[in-house]
Amino acid sequence: MQLLSETAQIADTVEAVRFPADAINRLLTSQDMQEGVAAFAQKRKPRWRGR
């Protein structure tokens, strides 16, 4: 929801994707993101922790 509200005023889709949103930055640096990438590389199910 935060990402949608941060980019709602941007009409162009490409511009919205390029917008530096705090929600995306937190997602990309989260422990769950790291777990997801590691699980994919190791061909196993991820163990999500909500972090």
N, CA, C and O atoms as a Tripos MOL2 file, in Angstrom:
@<TRIPOS>MOLECULE
protein
  204   203    51     0     0
PROTEIN
NO_CHARGES

@<TRIPOS>ATOM
      1 N           0.8200   -1.1910    0.0000 N.3       1 MET1
      2 CA          0.0000    0.0000    0.0000 C.3       1 MET1
      3 C           0.8640    1.2570    0.0000 C.2       1 MET1
      4 O           0.5320    2.2350   -0.6690 O.2       1 MET1
      5 N           1.9710    1.2390    0.7440 N.am      2 GLN2
      6 CA          2.8190    2.4190    0.8080 C.3       2 GLN2
      7 C           3.3860    2.7450   -0.5620 C.2       2 GLN2
      8 O           3.4330    3.9090   -0.9610 O.2       2 GLN2
      9 N           3.8170    1.7170   -1.2800 N.am      3 LEU3
     10 CA          4.3800    1.9460   -2.6110 C.3       3 LEU3
     11 C           3.3370    2.5500   -3.5440 C.2       3 LEU3
     12 O           3.6470    3.4540   -4.3190 O.2       3 LEU3
     13 N           2.1190    2.0640   -3.4740 N.am      4 LEU4
     14 CA          1.0570    2.6130   -4.3210 C.3       4 LEU4
     15 C           0.7970    4.0700   -3.9970 C.2       4 LEU4
     16 O           0.6300    4.8910   -4.9000 O.2       4 LEU4
     17 N           0.7610    4.3940   -2.7230 N.am      5 SER5
     18 CA          0.5030    5.7910   -2.3640 C.3       5 SER5
     19 C           1.6690    6.6950   -2.7380 C.2       5 SER5
     20 O           1.4600    7.8580   -3.0830 O.2       5 SER5
     21 N           2.9010    6.1770   -2.6760 N.am      6 GLU6
     22 CA          4.0630    6.9790   -3.0420 C.3       6 GLU6
     23 C           4.1300    7.2570   -4.5430 C.2       6 GLU6
     24 O           4.6740    8.2820   -4.9530 O.2       6 GLU6
     25 N           3.5950    6.3740   -5.3560 N.am      7 THR7
     26 CA          3.6920    6.5310   -6.8130 C.3       7 THR7
     27 C           2.3460    6.8440   -7.4820 C.2       7 THR7
     28 O           2.2690    6.8840   -8.7100 O.2       7 THR7
     29 N           1.3080    7.0630   -6.7080 N.am      8 ALA8
     30 CA         -0.0280    7.2990   -7.2740 C.3       8 ALA8
     31 C          -0.0820    8.5310   -8.1780 C.2       8 ALA8
     32 O          -0.8310    8.5410   -9.1550 O.2       8 ALA8
     33 N           0.6880    9.5550   -7.8740 N.am      9 GLN9
     34 CA          0.6510   10.7990   -8.6480 C.3       9 GLN9
     35 C           1.4340   10.7080   -9.9580 C.2       9 GLN9
     36 O           1.4060   11.6480  -10.7520 O.2       9 GLN9
     37 N           2.1260    9.6040  -10.1950 N.am     10 ILE10
     38 CA          2.9460    9.4630  -11.4020 C.3      10 ILE10
     39 C           2.1460    8.7040  -12.4640 C.2      10 ILE10
     40 O           1.8170    7.5320  -12.2820 O.2      10 ILE10
     41 N           1.8420    9.3710  -13.5590 N.am     11 ALA11
     42 CA          1.0010    8.7900  -14.6080 C.3      11 ALA11
     43 C           1.7510    7.7860  -15.4810 C.2      11 ALA11
     44 O           1.1760    6.7850  -15.9080 O.2      11 ALA11
     45 N           3.0140    8.0440  -15.7460 N.am     12 ASP12
     46 CA          3.8110    7.1890  -16.6230 C.3      12 ASP12
     47 C           4.3220    5.9680  -15.8580 C.2      12 ASP12
     48 O           4.9750    6.1170  -14.8250 O.2      12 ASP12
     49 N           4.0350    4.7760  -16.3480 N.am     13 THR13
     50 CA          4.4130    3.5380  -15.6730 C.3      13 THR13
     51 C           5.9260    3.4100  -15.5200 C.2      13 THR13
     52 O           6.4060    3.0320  -14.4520 O.2      13 THR13
     53 N           6.6690    3.7150  -16.5560 N.am     14 VAL14
     54 CA          8.1290    3.6130  -16.5000 C.3      14 VAL14
     55 C           8.6710    4.5770  -15.4520 C.2      14 VAL14
     56 O           9.5610    4.2260  -14.6760 O.2      14 VAL14
     57 N           8.1390    5.7750  -15.4330 N.am     15 GLU15
     58 CA          8.5660    6.7690  -14.4390 C.3      15 GLU15
     59 C           8.2420    6.2910  -13.0170 C.2      15 GLU15
     60 O           9.0350    6.4940  -12.0970 O.2      15 GLU15
     61 N           7.0960    5.6690  -12.8450 N.am     16 ALA16
     62 CA          6.6980    5.1630  -11.5210 C.3      16 ALA16
     63 C           7.6380    4.0520  -11.0550 C.2      16 ALA16
     64 O           7.9780    3.9750   -9.8740 O.2      16 ALA16
     65 N           8.0530    3.1990  -11.9790 N.am     17 VAL17
     66 CA          8.9670    2.1110  -11.6310 C.3      17 VAL17
     67 C          10.3350    2.6690  -11.2420 C.2      17 VAL17
     68 O          11.0040    2.1080  -10.3740 O.2      17 VAL17
     69 N          10.7500    3.7420  -11.8580 N.am     18 ARG18
     70 CA         12.0500    4.3440  -11.5700 C.3      18 ARG18
     71 C          12.0480    5.2210  -10.3200 C.2      18 ARG18
     72 O          13.1110    5.6220   -9.8450 O.2      18 ARG18
     73 N          10.8780    5.5180   -9.7900 N.am     19 PHE19
     74 CA         10.7490    6.3980   -8.6360 C.3      19 PHE19
     75 C          11.4530    5.7800   -7.4190 C.2      19 PHE19
     76 O          11.2120    4.6150   -7.1040 O.2      19 PHE19
     77 N          12.3160    6.5370   -6.7340 N.am     20 PRO20
     78 CA         13.0370    5.9900   -5.5760 C.3      20 PRO20
     79 C          12.1230    5.9040   -4.3480 C.2      20 PRO20
     80 O          12.0600    6.8440   -3.5550 O.2      20 PRO20
     81 N          11.4280    4.7990   -4.1930 N.am     21 ALA21
     82 CA         10.4600    4.6280   -3.1120 C.3      21 ALA21
     83 C          11.1010    3.9510   -1.9010 C.2      21 ALA21
     84 O          11.8310    2.9700   -2.0430 O.2      21 ALA21
     85 N          10.8270    4.4770   -0.7230 N.am     22 ASP22
     86 CA         11.3590    3.9000    0.5130 C.3      22 ASP22
     87 C          10.9190    2.4530    0.7020 C.2      22 ASP22
     88 O          11.6890    1.6270    1.1910 O.2      22 ASP22
     89 N           9.6710    2.1430    0.3120 N.am     23 ALA23
     90 CA          9.1470    0.7800    0.4890 C.3      23 ALA23
     91 C           9.9720   -0.2330   -0.3060 C.2      23 ALA23
     92 O          10.2490   -1.3250    0.1900 O.2      23 ALA23
     93 N          10.3590    0.1060   -1.5040 N.am     24 ILE24
     94 CA         11.1710   -0.7910   -2.3410 C.3      24 ILE24
     95 C          12.5610   -0.9560   -1.7420 C.2      24 ILE24
     96 O          13.0980   -2.0620   -1.6980 O.2      24 ILE24
     97 N          13.1400    0.1480   -1.2800 N.am     25 ASN25
     98 CA         14.4710    0.0650   -0.6710 C.3      25 ASN25
     99 C          14.4680   -0.8550    0.5460 C.2      25 ASN25
    100 O          15.3910   -1.6500    0.7210 O.2      25 ASN25
    101 N          13.4430   -0.7560    1.3860 N.am     26 ARG26
    102 CA         13.3540   -1.6370    2.5580 C.3      26 ARG26
    103 C          13.1550   -3.0880    2.1400 C.2      26 ARG26
    104 O          13.7110   -3.9950    2.7580 O.2      26 ARG26
    105 N          12.3710   -3.3070    1.1010 N.am     27 LEU27
    106 CA         12.1380   -4.6690    0.6220 C.3      27 LEU27
    107 C          13.4280   -5.2920    0.0960 C.2      27 LEU27
    108 O          13.7480   -6.4330    0.4270 O.2      27 LEU27
    109 N          14.1530   -4.5590   -0.7090 N.am     28 LEU28
    110 CA         15.3580   -5.1010   -1.3390 C.3      28 LEU28
    111 C          16.4940   -5.3670   -0.3590 C.2      28 LEU28
    112 O          17.4120   -6.1290   -0.6620 O.2      28 LEU28
    113 N          16.4360   -4.7510    0.7980 N.am     29 THR29
    114 CA         17.4860   -4.9540    1.7950 C.3      29 THR29
    115 C          17.0060   -5.7900    2.9770 C.2      29 THR29
    116 O          17.7110   -5.9000    3.9800 O.2      29 THR29
    117 N          15.8190   -6.3780    2.8710 N.am     30 SER30
    118 CA         15.2600   -7.1380    3.9890 C.3      30 SER30
    119 C          15.8900   -8.5320    4.0990 C.2      30 SER30
    120 O          16.4430   -9.0620    3.1360 O.2      30 SER30
    121 N          15.7890   -9.0970    5.2820 N.am     31 GLN31
    122 CA         16.2860  -10.4580    5.5030 C.3      31 GLN31
    123 C          15.4950  -11.4590    4.6710 C.2      31 GLN31
    124 O          16.0560  -12.4410    4.1850 O.2      31 GLN31
    125 N          14.1850  -11.2180    4.5020 N.am     32 ASP32
    126 CA         13.3770  -12.1280    3.6830 C.3      32 ASP32
    127 C          13.8210  -12.1070    2.2180 C.2      32 ASP32
    128 O          13.7840  -13.1390    1.5480 O.2      32 ASP32
    129 N          14.2350  -10.9580    1.7220 N.am     33 MET33
    130 CA         14.7370  -10.8880    0.3440 C.3      33 MET33
    131 C          16.0050  -11.7220    0.2090 C.2      33 MET33
    132 O          16.1580  -12.4810   -0.7480 O.2      33 MET33
    133 N          16.9020  -11.5800    1.1600 N.am     34 GLN34
    134 CA         18.1350  -12.3570    1.1390 C.3      34 GLN34
    135 C          17.8300  -13.8540    1.2370 C.2      34 GLN34
    136 O          18.4590  -14.6630    0.5560 O.2      34 GLN34
    137 N          16.8690  -14.2180    2.0790 N.am     35 GLU35
    138 CA         16.4720  -15.6260    2.2180 C.3      35 GLU35
    139 C          15.8700  -16.1360    0.9230 C.2      35 GLU35
    140 O          16.1450  -17.2670    0.5210 O.2      35 GLU35
    141 N          15.0550  -15.3280    0.2620 N.am     36 GLY36
    142 CA         14.4380  -15.7350   -0.9930 C.3      36 GLY36
    143 C          15.4670  -16.0050   -2.0770 C.2      36 GLY36
    144 O          15.3710  -16.9970   -2.7990 O.2      36 GLY36
    145 N          16.4370  -15.1350   -2.1910 N.am     37 VAL37
    146 CA         17.4950  -15.3090   -3.1870 C.3      37 VAL37
    147 C          18.3190  -16.5550   -2.8660 C.2      37 VAL37
    148 O          18.6320  -17.3450   -3.7570 O.2      37 VAL37
    149 N          18.6690  -16.7260   -1.5890 N.am     38 ALA38
    150 CA         19.4610  -17.8900   -1.1860 C.3      38 ALA38
    151 C          18.6860  -19.1840   -1.4270 C.2      38 ALA38
    152 O          19.2440  -20.1590   -1.9300 O.2      38 ALA38
    153 N          17.4040  -19.1930   -1.0700 N.am     39 ALA39
    154 CA         16.5850  -20.3900   -1.2650 C.3      39 ALA39
    155 C          16.4760  -20.7370   -2.7470 C.2      39 ALA39
    156 O          16.5490  -21.9080   -3.1180 O.2      39 ALA39
    157 N          16.3040  -19.7340   -3.5850 N.am     40 PHE40
    158 CA         16.2260  -19.9680   -5.0210 C.3      40 PHE40
    159 C          17.5240  -20.5780   -5.5310 C.2      40 PHE40
    160 O          17.5080  -21.5540   -6.2810 O.2      40 PHE40
    161 N          18.6450  -20.0000   -5.1200 N.am     41 ALA41
    162 CA         19.9510  -20.4950   -5.5660 C.3      41 ALA41
    163 C          20.2090  -21.9240   -5.0800 C.2      41 ALA41
    164 O          20.8540  -22.7190   -5.7640 O.2      41 ALA41
    165 N          19.6970  -22.2300   -3.8970 N.am     42 GLN42
    166 CA         19.9010  -23.5600   -3.3150 C.3      42 GLN42
    167 C          18.7810  -24.5390   -3.6790 C.2      42 GLN42
    168 O          18.7740  -25.6880   -3.2370 O.2      42 GLN42
    169 N          17.8410  -24.0630   -4.4890 N.am     43 LYS43
    170 CA         16.7100  -24.8780   -4.9600 C.3      43 LYS43
    171 C          15.9420  -25.5140   -3.8010 C.2      43 LYS43
    172 O          15.7010  -26.7210   -3.7760 O.2      43 LYS43
    173 N          15.5690  -24.6660   -2.8460 N.am     44 ARG44
    174 CA         14.7830  -25.1090   -1.6970 C.3      44 ARG44
    175 C          13.6870  -24.0850   -1.4220 C.2      44 ARG44
    176 O          13.7090  -22.9720   -1.9480 O.2      44 ARG44
    177 N          12.7390  -24.4790   -0.5960 N.am     45 LYS45
    178 CA         11.6810  -23.5530   -0.2190 C.3      45 LYS45
    179 C          12.2470  -22.5210    0.7540 C.2      45 LYS45
    180 O          13.0380  -22.8610    1.6340 O.2      45 LYS45
    181 N          11.8420  -21.2620    0.5940 N.am     46 PRO46
    182 CA         12.3270  -20.2410    1.5170 C.3      46 PRO46
    183 C          11.6730  -20.3660    2.8950 C.2      46 PRO46
    184 O          10.5470  -20.8490    3.0180 O.2      46 PRO46
    185 N          12.3800  -19.9330    3.9040 N.am     47 ARG47
    186 CA         11.8530  -19.8960    5.2670 C.3      47 ARG47
    187 C          11.6220  -18.4210    5.6330 C.2      47 ARG47
    188 O          12.4990  -17.7520    6.1790 O.2      47 ARG47
    189 N          10.4060  -17.9350    5.3140 N.am     48 TRP48
    190 CA         10.0560  -16.5270    5.5380 C.3      48 TRP48
    191 C           9.9520  -16.2430    7.0280 C.2      48 TRP48
    192 O           9.4540  -17.0730    7.7880 O.2      48 TRP48
    193 N          10.4130  -15.0920    7.4410 N.am     49 ARG49
    194 CA         10.3660  -14.6970    8.8430 C.3      49 ARG49
    195 C           9.6940  -13.3350    9.0500 C.2      49 ARG49
    196 O           9.5880  -12.8600   10.1810 O.2      49 ARG49
    197 N           9.2480  -12.7210    7.9780 N.am     50 GLY50
    198 CA          8.5860  -11.4250    8.0950 C.3      50 GLY50
    199 C           9.5390  -10.3030    8.4670 C.2      50 GLY50
    200 O           9.1510   -9.3350    9.1210 O.2      50 GLY50
    201 N          10.7690  -10.4380    8.0520 N.am     51 ARG51
    202 CA         11.7840   -9.4260    8.3690 C.3      51 ARG51
    203 C          12.4340   -8.8910    7.1250 C.2      51 ARG51
    204 O          13.3110   -8.0310    7.2080 O.2      51 ARG51
@<TRIPOS>BOND
     1     1     2 1
     2     2     3 1
     3     3     4 2
     4     3     5 am
     5     5     6 1
     6     6     7 1
     7     7     8 2
     8     7     9 am
     9     9    10 1
    10    10    11 1
    11    11    12 2
    12    11    13 am
    13    13    14 1
    14    14    15 1
    15    15    16 2
    16    15    17 am
    17    17    18 1
    18    18    19 1
    19    19    20 2
    20    19    21 am
    21    21    22 1
    22    22    23 1
    23    23    24 2
    24    23    25 am
    25    25    26 1
    26    26    27 1
    27    27    28 2
    28    27    29 am
    29    29    30 1
    30    30    31 1
    31    31    32 2
    32    31    33 am
    33    33    34 1
    34    34    35 1
    35    35    36 2
    36    35    37 am
    37    37    38 1
    38    38    39 1
    39    39    40 2
    40    39    41 am
    41    41    42 1
    42    42    43 1
    43    43    44 2
    44    43    45 am
    45    45    46 1
    46    46    47 1
    47    47    48 2
    48    47    49 am
    49    49    50 1
    50    50    51 1
    51    51    52 2
    52    51    53 am
    53    53    54 1
    54    54    55 1
    55    55    56 2
    56    55    57 am
    57    57    58 1
    58    58    59 1
    59    59    60 2
    60    59    61 am
    61    61    62 1
    62    62    63 1
    63    63    64 2
    64    63    65 am
    65    65    66 1
    66    66    67 1
    67    67    68 2
    68    67    69 am
    69    69    70 1
    70    70    71 1
    71    71    72 2
    72    71    73 am
    73    73    74 1
    74    74    75 1
    75    75    76 2
    76    75    77 am
    77    77    78 1
    78    78    79 1
    79    79    80 2
    80    79    81 am
    81    81    82 1
    82    82    83 1
    83    83    84 2
    84    83    85 am
    85    85    86 1
    86    86    87 1
    87    87    88 2
    88    87    89 am
    89    89    90 1
    90    90    91 1
    91    91    92 2
    92    91    93 am
    93    93    94 1
    94    94    95 1
    95    95    96 2
    96    95    97 am
    97    97    98 1
    98    98    99 1
    99    99   100 2
   100    99   101 am
   101   101   102 1
   102   102   103 1
   103   103   104 2
   104   103   105 am
   105   105   106 1
   106   106   107 1
   107   107   108 2
   108   107   109 am
   109   109   110 1
   110   110   111 1
   111   111   112 2
   112   111   113 am
   113   113   114 1
   114   114   115 1
   115   115   116 2
   116   115   117 am
   117   117   118 1
   118   118   119 1
   119   119   120 2
   120   119   121 am
   121   121   122 1
   122   122   123 1
   123   123   124 2
   124   123   125 am
   125   125   126 1
   126   126   127 1
   127   127   128 2
   128   127   129 am
   129   129   130 1
   130   130   131 1
   131   131   132 2
   132   131   133 am
   133   133   134 1
   134   134   135 1
   135   135   136 2
   136   135   137 am
   137   137   138 1
   138   138   139 1
   139   139   140 2
   140   139   141 am
   141   141   142 1
   142   142   143 1
   143   143   144 2
   144   143   145 am
   145   145   146 1
   146   146   147 1
   147   147   148 2
   148   147   149 am
   149   149   150 1
   150   150   151 1
   151   151   152 2
   152   151   153 am
   153   153   154 1
   154   154   155 1
   155   155   156 2
   156   155   157 am
   157   157   158 1
   158   158   159 1
   159   159   160 2
   160   159   161 am
   161   161   162 1
   162   162   163 1
   163   163   164 2
   164   163   165 am
   165   165   166 1
   166   166   167 1
   167   167   168 2
   168   167   169 am
   169   169   170 1
   170   170   171 1
   171   171   172 2
   172   171   173 am
   173   173   174 1
   174   174   175 1
   175   175   176 2
   176   175   177 am
   177   177   178 1
   178   178   179 1
   179   179   180 2
   180   179   181 am
   181   181   182 1
   182   182   183 1
   183   183   184 2
   184   183   185 am
   185   185   186 1
   186   186   187 1
   187   187   188 2
   188   187   189 am
   189   189   190 1
   190   190   191 1
   191   191   192 2
   192   191   193 am
   193   193   194 1
   194   194   195 1
   195   195   196 2
   196   195   197 am
   197   197   198 1
   198   198   199 1
   199   199   200 2
   200   199   201 am
   201   201   202 1
   202   202   203 1
   203   203   204 2
@<TRIPOS>SUBSTRUCTURE
     1 MET1         2 RESIDUE 1 A MET
     2 GLN2         6 RESIDUE 1 A GLN
     3 LEU3        10 RESIDUE 1 A LEU
     4 LEU4        14 RESIDUE 1 A LEU
     5 SER5        18 RESIDUE 1 A SER
     6 GLU6        22 RESIDUE 1 A GLU
     7 THR7        26 RESIDUE 1 A THR
     8 ALA8        30 RESIDUE 1 A ALA
     9 GLN9        34 RESIDUE 1 A GLN
    10 ILE10       38 RESIDUE 1 A ILE
    11 ALA11       42 RESIDUE 1 A ALA
    12 ASP12       46 RESIDUE 1 A ASP
    13 THR13       50 RESIDUE 1 A THR
    14 VAL14       54 RESIDUE 1 A VAL
    15 GLU15       58 RESIDUE 1 A GLU
    16 ALA16       62 RESIDUE 1 A ALA
    17 VAL17       66 RESIDUE 1 A VAL
    18 ARG18       70 RESIDUE 1 A ARG
    19 PHE19       74 RESIDUE 1 A PHE
    20 PRO20       78 RESIDUE 1 A PRO
    21 ALA21       82 RESIDUE 1 A ALA
    22 ASP22       86 RESIDUE 1 A ASP
    23 ALA23       90 RESIDUE 1 A ALA
    24 ILE24       94 RESIDUE 1 A ILE
    25 ASN25       98 RESIDUE 1 A ASN
    26 ARG26      102 RESIDUE 1 A ARG
    27 LEU27      106 RESIDUE 1 A LEU
    28 LEU28      110 RESIDUE 1 A LEU
    29 THR29      114 RESIDUE 1 A THR
    30 SER30      118 RESIDUE 1 A SER
    31 GLN31      122 RESIDUE 1 A GLN
    32 ASP32      126 RESIDUE 1 A ASP
    33 MET33      130 RESIDUE 1 A MET
    34 GLN34      134 RESIDUE 1 A GLN
    35 GLU35      138 RESIDUE 1 A GLU
    36 GLY36      142 RESIDUE 1 A GLY
    37 VAL37      146 RESIDUE 1 A VAL
    38 ALA38      150 RESIDUE 1 A ALA
    39 ALA39      154 RESIDUE 1 A ALA
    40 PHE40      158 RESIDUE 1 A PHE
    41 ALA41      162 RESIDUE 1 A ALA
    42 GLN42      166 RESIDUE 1 A GLN
    43 LYS43      170 RESIDUE 1 A LYS
    44 ARG44      174 RESIDUE 1 A ARG
    45 LYS45      178 RESIDUE 1 A LYS
    46 PRO46      182 RESIDUE 1 A PRO
    47 ARG47      186 RESIDUE 1 A ARG
    48 TRP48      190 RESIDUE 1 A TRP
    49 ARG49      194 RESIDUE 1 A ARG
    50 GLY50      198 RESIDUE 1 A GLY
    51 ARG51      202 RESIDUE 1 A ARG
